[in-house]
Structures are given as C-alpha cells and as structure tokens.
Amino acid sequence: MANVRELVLNILVEYERDGVRKPSLLKDSLNKYDYLETRDKAFMKRVVDGCIERQLQIDHILDSFSKTPTDKMQPFIRNLLRMSVYQIMFMDSIPDSAACNEAVKLAGKHRFQGLKGFVNGVLRNIARNRDKIAYPDRSIDGGAKYLSTLYSMPEWICNMWLETYGFEKTEGMLKFFLEPRPTTVRLSLSAIRKLYGKDGDSDDKLIADYMDRLTGAGVVVKKSDILPYALDLEKTDNIRFLPGFEEGAFFVQDVSSMLVTEIAGVEPSDVVVDVCAAPGGKSLHAAERAATVLSRDVSERKCELIRENAERMGLSNVKVELHDAKIHDRNMENKADIIYLDLPCSGLGIIGRKNDIKYNASKKGLSELSNLQWEIIKTVWDYVKPGGTLMYSTCTVNMAENQEMVKRICAELPFETVDFSEKLPKALTEGVLGQELVRSAKNGYIQLIPGAFGTDGFFIAKLKRV
C-alpha cells in the first residue's frame, strides 16, 4: 500500500529539483495513483497545493524555529518539514502528533536517521508555539515584506501592486488567492434544452432543473451573481462524470472570461477571429451567438484541444486553424467583425488557480511578455474591418500588459476605445467598486481585481477600428 505522505514528499522534491517548476506534476501523479481512495487523493492535492502556495510563509516559520535555515537544508528534509508544517498550521483534521510522528518515520526510512531528532524537535516546537509566530512589521516599507511573508507572494509583486492599488486592495487580492476556489462553468442552454428540456421551459427553469441534477450527483452548486448561465461547483471529483458533460452541457470557464463575449456584443451575423484561442472558451462562447468563428493557435496540440471542445459542445460553426499569431496572414485583412486578442500574459490574475505562477514570474519576464503582446497586436490588427471591434484581454493584473498596452494601441494604430458601461452586468455596477468599474468601462476598459467580485483577476478592453 502506498504511503500517501511519502508520495506527497516525492512530488514536492521533484517540484524544486533543478529549479524547474512543473505545473502538471501533481495532475500526472494523481492519474498514476488513481487507484487510491478519494480521501487519499484529496489529501495529496491539498498538501501539495498548500505547500506550494504558502511556501514563503512556511519557510519563514521554519527559519524562526530551526538553527539551520531552510535554504541550507537537504532538499528531502526541507520538503519533509514543509509538508509537516503545513499539516500542523493549516489542517485542523490532522493531529499534530500524527504530522510529527510520520515525518520522523519518513526521515528514518530514507536514511536520515541522524536527523530524526532535529525533525522531531523543530516540528514539536512549532506545534507548541504556533500562536506566537512573529511576522515582519507591516508598517515598514509600506508593508511589502509583511504581505510577502504572510501571504507567500514574492516581494517585488507586492511592491508593484502596493504602488498601484494601495495596501487594502493588495491584501484583499493576496487573501483571495489563498482561499479555496470553486470550479466555474458556463452552461450551454441549447445543449441542456436538447438533453433535458420540455416544451415551454424557460431558461430559468432549465437552469434550476439542471442544478438539481448536479446536486443529485453530489455536487455543491451555486448560481453566479454576475451571469445567469454561470455556475460555481464544489465537491467535483471529476467533472467528466457529471450529467451532460459529454453532451456539451457546460464548459469550464471563469466568469471574467465569459464577460469578453458579453461586452463584445456578438451578433449572429458576425465573423469572429480568435488569434490565441486555446483551450477555446471564448471562441466557443462566441460560436453560440455568431455565424462564423475562426479559432487559431500556435500548436497542433492546442488546436486539437479546441476541436475536441467544439465537437463536445456541438458547435459546427467553429473553424480551427494552426497559425502563429506573430506571422501576418494577408488573407485575413479586413475580414473580422470582431477579433479576440487574449494574448500570452503573466497570469498574475489567476494565481489562486495556478499557484506556481508567482514563483516563475519575474520583472524581466513581464517586460518580455509585453514585447510579445505588442508584436502580435502589430501583426493582426488589420484583420479587423473598418468599424469593427478589437477585444483585448489578459488574465493578469499588471498595468504594462493592460492599461498601458491599450494606450499604445490607440496611439499607434487606428483604434479608439468604446464605452461599454451599458454592457456590464448589474452585479458589477453596485457599490463603490462597481461604480469604479462603470467609470472605467466608459473609458473602454475594466480591470477586475482578484476576488473583488469573486472572479479571477482579468482585464478587458473594447476598441473600434476607425
């Protein structure tokens, strides 16, 4: 029988081996050990994800109680202590004694007999003094060190956001990233109507009945406050086994991403071109409303993923093509009523879903991404018909990739921003934050702050070719 803690430890050691972060490693391991009990797989996922997303905080705790700094420890011992500290600090269901004893056993099993006392002493000291752990003073340097340590976010990112958004908003984002996130899906009402509908059923009745089906399958379901066809799902062991998945009843997509098609105002007669489309969420959303969608990406693997999703969703009006967006296609000039530019970005708005992003990001990387974005924009802008729409979006929170890029587009290319405040769902217009979004939308763009409305961090701009 596999030792689940040992499996977790092996994954954590592999994560940092050679300094390479491998986002698919946990998924691959869960697939490999699919025979394990559901609770064991849930434990593996919880501890691996938790150790990665809270690594800076855990290392700070260890450094407060260990004479040997974490960066001087053997990788095996460092990750053994990290996973044990996570259980002690953040998993109430795990007795402290179990976390300590199992760590000592693993140290001995892997020929670290001489360090069993060290492992035991450090962990038991932390367990006894968990309420006395000191963190950096939040009043120093604007609170960057404090936020970085407490919320495990690289200090340079904290500084960037503090400068733009101030302490309160920045801390709100960081807290949100560490909260458990539901799986958000966009419903295909046409597919649900075909599968389960009866004559005369309203959209609301269809959604309510489908939610009952999901609840019957053991899923905790909540309807989005922002869009009526979006649902938040919890306790979904495998979405592929949910009612209607194979028949295209839903597509996994955050509400923030769904807003692109809402704001674009896609009409049935439109030609929509999505130049960096994988996995295809926005393309397929547009296809449910448009006559023609051309969905492109740079690799055959990504294109095949879009094709599979289009086929599952029953959308025959999506044409998928392999094409590098950095290479101009003369045949596409003046063809698109709407072009979707959801370009490669730093992903800082989705750290809560992909916790390794924050450790792989760098100032140099952000600059390189901005250059790549501009290279693509310069290449594809004339695919838009005169009078047509360019929808620029990213899943990041970085002015250089977002607001400043929109200014550059309007300054150097024949585009102007479009007021889309009337397109915002009612839930995004309420309260102080809602009014800020309305004012921003009047200027042609919105920056959704992670967690402000329960969504990922996302930027959307609407521009018109003039």
N, C-alpha and C positions, 0 to 999 in steps of 0.2 A: 504493500500500500504506500502511495507517495506521501511524503511529509510535506504538507502544504506550505508551512513556513520555510522549508528548505527550497521549495520551488520559487517562492517569493524572493528569497535571498539570491538565488541564481539569476533571476530576472534583473534585480537591482544591480548586481555586479556586472552583468552584461551591458546594462544601460550605459554605464560610465567607462567601460573598457575602451581604451584607445581614444577616449574623449569624444566618442561618437554617440549621439542620441538617436535611438531607433524607435520612432513612434509606433511601428507595427509590432514591436516585440511582445507586448502584453497580449495583443489580439492573437498573434501566432501561438503563444504559449497556451492561451485558453482553448484554442482549437485543438492543440496537441493533446491536452489533458481534458478533453470534452467528456470523458467517462466519469470525471469527478462529480460528487454531489453538488447540487446547485449552491448550497451554502458555502462549500469549499471554494468554488469558483468566485462567488461573491466576495469571500474573504481575500482571495488573491488580488482581485481587481481593486478592492477598497484599499488594501495596504500598499500595493504598488503605486496606484494613482496618488494616494495620500502622501507617500514618502517623496514622490517627485514634486508635487505641487507645494509641499511645505518644507522642502529640503533646507532652505536658508534658515528657517526658524528652528528646525530640528538640530542643525549643526550649531546654531547659537546655544541651544540648550545643552548639547553635549560639551561644547567648549567651556560652558560655565561650571561643569562638574568633573571634567576629565583633565588630568595634568598633561595628557598627550592631545594636542589639537587634532581635530578631525582630518585636516589636510595632511597630517603626518602619519595617520593610521594606515595599516594594511587595508586594501580595498575590501577584503572579506569582512574584517572586524568593523570597519566604518559602516558598511551597509547592514551588517547584523545589528549594530547598535541603532542605526537609523530606524529600521523596521520595528525594533523593540520599543524605542521611544515613541514612535507613532502610536503603537498599541496602548502604551501607558497614558499618553496625553490626550488621545482623541477617540479611543474606542472604549466606552464605558462597559460594554458587554464582555470585555476581556479582563480577567483578574490580573492585577499587577504581578502576582506571584507566577502566573502562567507565562506571561511575557518574559519575565526574568529567567525562570527555570528552563524554558525552551531555548532561550538564547545561549545559556550556559551549555546545554546539551549539544547544540549545533557547533559551538566553539570546540568542544572536546571531540566531536565526531570528525571534524575537519582538521585535526592535528594541531589545534591551538590550545593544547592542554595548559600551557604556561600562562595563558591569558584568561582562563576561566574565572579566576578571582577578580581580575580587572573588570571584565564584562559584568559580573555579578555586582561588584561594588558600585560601579557607575550607575547601573540601572536602578538598583535599590535606593541609592541616594537621590536620584531624580524622582522616583516614585514617592519618597518621603517628603520631598521639598517642592513638589510641583506648583504649589501656590506661592512660592517665594522667588520664582524665577524673575530676574531683573532684565528689562529691555532698555535699549538706548533712550535717552531723554528726548521726548517728542518736541521739545522747544528748541532743540539745537538744529541749525542748518535747515530750517523750515520743516523739519520732521521727516526728511528723506530717509535717514538711517533707521529711525523708528519704524516707519512704514515698511521699508525694505525687509527688516528683520522679522517683524510681527506677521507680515503677510507674504513673506517669501517672494518678493519681487525685486529683481536687480535694481540697484540704487539709481542707475542712470535713467531707467524708465520712470521711476518715482519722481525724479527731478524734472523730467520732461513734462509729466502730467501736472505736477505741482505748479510749474511755471504757467501752464495753460489754463488749468481748471481750479487751482487752489486746493487747500488741504481737505476740506469736507467732501468735495466731489471725488477727489482722488482716492480717499479712504473708502468711499462708497463703492467705487469700482473694484478695489482690491478685495473688499469683503465679499462682493458678489462673485468674484472669480473662485472663491473657496467654498461657495455654497453648492449643495447637490443640485444638479440641473436635470429637468425632465427631458424626455425626447419629444421634440415638437414636430408635428406632421401637418401637411397641407392636404385637406380632403379633396378628392375628385368627386364632386356631387353627381356628375354624369355617370361615373362608374358605379357609385353607390345606388343611384336610382335604378340602373340597369340590373344590379345584383339583388337588391332588397326592396326596391320601391313598389308602391301600389299606386293605382290611378288616383290622381288628386292630391298626392302627398306634397306638402310644401317643403321648401328647403330646410326649414327649422325642424319639421317632423322627421325628415330623412336623417339629419344630423343627430337628433335626440335618439332615434331608434338605433343608429349605428353606435353611438356612445354606449347604449345599453348592451349591445353585442360585445363591445370591448370590455366592459365591466364584467360581463359573464365569462370572459376569457381570463379573468383575474387581474386585469389592468386597472390602475387608478387613473381616471380620466378627468381632465378639467378643460372646459372650453376657454379659448383665448378671449381676453377682454378687448383685444385690438381688432382682430379679423374673425368673422363668424365661421369661416371654414378652416380655422386652425385649432388644433387640439394639443394639449400638453399631456404626455403619457408617462406614468411611472410604473415600476414593477413590470417592466417588459423584458423578460429573459431573452427573447429573440423575436424581433418584430416580424421576421419572415413567417412565423407561425400564427400571426394574428389574423382574424377574419378579414377577408378581402384583399390581403396583401398581394397575392399572386394575380388577382384580377384588377389591380391598379386602383384600389380604393383610396390609397394615400401615398404621399411621398414625404420622406423625412426632409424638413426644411425649416429653418428658423423664421419666425415672423418678420424679422428685419429684412431678410432676403425676399420674402413674399411681397414686401412693400414696393420693390422695384417695379413689378408689373402693375401694381395698383397705381403708382404715381405716373408711370409711363402712359397710362390710359390706352392700352392696346385695344384696337378695334378689329372686327372680323376681317376687314379688307386689307389690313396692314401686312407688310413684309417686314419681319423682324430678323435681324442678324445678330447672333451672339458669338463673339470672336474668341472668347476664352471660356467655354461653356461647361466643362466637366465639373461635377457629375450630372449637370443638366437641369437642376431645379428651376432656374429662371426660364430657360428655354421651354421646358415642359409647361410651366405656368402660362407663358405667353401662348403656347400652342393650343391651350384650352380656350383661348379667346381670339386667336389670329388665324388667318387663312394659310399663311406660309411662314415657317421658321427655318432658318438656316443656322445650324448649330455646329460650331467648329472648335477643334482643339489641336494641340501640337503633337500628341502621341496617339498611336493606334489603340493603345490600352485605354486611354481616356475616351476616345471616340466609341470604342466598343461598350464602355460603361454607359454612355449616353444612349446608344442604340438599345441596349438591354432595358434601360429605364423607360425609354419611349415605347418600346414594344409592350412592356408590362402595363404601362398606363393606357395602352390602346390608342396612341396618338400617331396616326399615319401621315400627318402634315408636318412632321419634323424631318428635315433632310440633314444628315450628319456627314461632315466632311473633315478629312485630315488636312490641316493647314496651319502653318506657323504664322501667327498674327504679326510677326515682325517683317514678313515679306508681303509687299503690296500686291494686290490682285486687281489688275485693271478691269477685269470683267465685272467687278463688284461696284465700280464707281457709280454713284447716284442711284443705287438700287434699293437702299433700305429706307423704309418709312421710320423705323426705329432701330438703333443699334445699341446693343448692350455691351458696355465695356466694364466687366467685372474683372479687373486685372490682377495679376500676381501682386500680392502685398505682404506686409509684415505680419498680418494676422493678429495684431495685438488686441483686437476686439473679441477674439474667441478663445482667449487663454483659459477660460473656465471650462472649455470643452477639449482643448488640446494643450495640456499643461506643460509640455516640453518646449513650446514656442518661446516662452520668456527666457529660457536659458540659451536657446540657439540664436536669438536676436542680437544684433549689435548696431552701434551707430553707423558703422561703415556699411553694414547690410541694408539699413534703411535708406541710405543715400543711393546705393546701387539699385535698389528696387524702384526708387523714384525715377532714376535714369531709364530703367527698363520700361516703366509705365509711359514715360514721355515718348520713347522710341515707338511703342505700339500705337499710341494716340496719333503721332505724326503719320504713321503708315496707313491707318484705317479711317481717318476722319472723313475722307471724301466718299466713303461708301454711303454716307447719309445723303438723301435727296435734299436739295434746297428746300427749306421749310420743314425738313424732317427733324427727328428728335434723337439726341445722344443721351443715353442714360449711363452716367459714370458712377461706379460703386466700388467700395472696398469693405473688407471686414476688419478694418483697423481703426485705431484712434491715434492719428499722427498727422499734424497739420500739413507737413511737407508732402504727404501722399494724398491728402484730401483737399482742404480749402485752398492751399497754395497751388495745387495742380489745376483746380477749376479756374482760378485767376489766370494761370498761364494759358490754358486753352482759349479763354475768351480774349486774351491779349494778343495771341499769336496766330489764332485760327479763326475762321469766320463763324463764330458761335456767340450766342448770348444766353444768359441764364433765363429760366422761365419760372414764374411764380406758380408753385403747386400747392399753396397752403390749403386750397379748397379740396385737394385730394387726400389730405391727412385724415385718417380715421379719427372719430370723435375722442377716443381714449387717449390719443396723442396730443390733444389740444387743451386738456384740462389741467388746472393748477399752474403754478409758477413755471415748472419745467415744460409743460405743454405750451404755454404762451411763448416761451423761448423758442421752441420748435417752430411755432407758427411764424414768428418774426424771421427766423432763419429760412423757412420754406419760401417766404415772399422774396427772398434774395436768391432762390434757386437751388438751395441745398439744405440738408439736415445732417447733423452728427448725432447719432444715437449713442448715448453714454452707456456702457455695460451696466445692466441692472436697473437703470433709471425707470424703464417701463417693463422690466422683466425680460428684455431681449438681449441678444448679443450686442457688442459694440459694432456699429455699422454706419457707413457714410453713403449718402445717396445725393447725386446732383442731377438736375434735369436741364439740358441745354438744347437750344434750337439753332439749326444751321441757317444763317442769314446771307 
